[in-house]
């Protein structure tokens, strides 16, 4: 996987929860989920995780952020 593809996937993982949260009315949740996913992915990559493991971590955190946004009031 090239560096550009990795950056596109990271940007998507950060952007999707933010967009969903903005639509639902609470962009702080999406921003927080995206930021946490970004730092968690960087932490995992810095400690030798494979690219698949890094993306699984990102998708899991962003999925939780989207679920929190959709079920929040």
C-alpha positions in Angstrom: 0.0 0.0 0.0 1.4 3.4 -1.0 1.6 6.3 1.4 -1.0 8.2 -0.6 -3.5 5.4 -0.3 -2.9 5.3 3.5 -3.4 9.0 3.8 -6.7 8.8 1.9 -8.0 6.0 4.1 -6.9 8.0 7.2 -8.7 11.1 6.0 -11.8 9.1 5.3 -11.7 7.5 8.8 -11.4 11.0 10.3 -14.0 12.7 8.0 -16.9 10.3 8.1 -17.7 10.5 11.8 -17.4 14.3 11.7 -19.8 14.6 8.7 -22.3 12.2 10.3 -22.1 14.2 13.6 -22.5 17.5 11.8 -25.7 16.1 10.2 -27.0 14.9 13.5 -26.2 18.2 15.2 -23.2 17.5 17.4 -19.9 17.9 15.5 -17.8 17.6 18.7 -18.5 13.9 18.9 -17.3 13.3 15.3 -14.2 15.5 15.7 -13.3 13.7 18.9 -13.8 10.3 17.4 -11.7 11.2 14.3 -8.9 12.7 16.5 -8.8 9.7 18.7 -8.8 7.3 15.7 -5.9 9.3 14.2 -3.8 9.2 17.3 -4.6 5.5 18.0 -3.7 4.6 14.5 -0.4 6.5 14.8 0.3 4.9 18.1 -0.3 1.4 16.8 1.8 2.0 13.7 4.6 3.4 15.8 4.6 0.2 17.8 5.0 -2.1 14.8 1.4 -3.0 14.0 0.7 -4.2 10.4 -1.2 -1.9 8.1 -4.3 -4.2 8.4 -4.2 -3.9 12.2 -3.8 -0.1 12.0 -6.9 0.2 9.8 -9.0 -2.1 11.9 -8.2 0.1 14.9 -9.2 3.2 12.9 -12.4 1.6 11.6 -13.4 0.4 15.1 -13.0 3.7 16.8 -14.7 5.6 13.9 -17.5 3.1 13.9 -18.0 3.7 17.6 -18.0 7.5 17.0 -20.6 7.2 14.3 -22.8 4.9 16.4 -22.5 7.4 19.3 -23.6 10.2 17.0 -26.5 8.4 15.6 -27.9 7.3 18.9 -27.2 10.5 20.8 -29.9 13.1 21.4 
